[in-house]
Amino acid sequence: MNVDGFPSPVDTNNSVIKLSNFVDPNSEAVQRVIYFTAALDAVFISNYAADPSLRWQYFGSVEGVHRTYPGKEWTFTWVDGKKVYNKYDPRFRPWYVQAGSGPKNIILIIDAV
């Protein structure tokens, strides 16, 4: 559906998943990530309801699973009359790399009674 602020049709009721071209979509690890991250839809929808100026929300996993909210069709090209979706691997995106390699603040509390 067309939603104000988005250049193309999006689905504000669901996220979408894009798997890296380098992962096996039938692997147990990938299937587990897809299953457990489905619960993120409720969080994404709640975030968007609380702040409608919020545009894209992402989740990327080490297994190569990428979840985007709001849902949208991925960009594609036509090759020999077939729709081929563009390659995308969240593990190589700057936002993923920075989250995994940036400084971390750790607080350690030890309660010795």
HELIX and SHEET records of a PDB file:
HELIX    1   1 GLU A   28  THR A   37  1                                  10    
HELIX    2   2 LEU A   40  ALA A   50  1                                  11    
HELIX    3   3 PRO A   90  PHE A   92  5                                   3    
HELIX    4   4 PRO A   94  SER A  101  1                                   8    
SHEET    1   A 3 VAL A  16  LEU A  19  0                                        
SHEET    2   A 3 VAL A  65  TYR A  69 -1                                        
SHEET    3   A 3 GLN A  57  GLY A  60 -1                                        
SHEET    1   B 2 PHE A  76  VAL A  79  0                                        
SHEET    2   B 2 LYS A  82  TYR A  85 -1                                        
END                                                                             
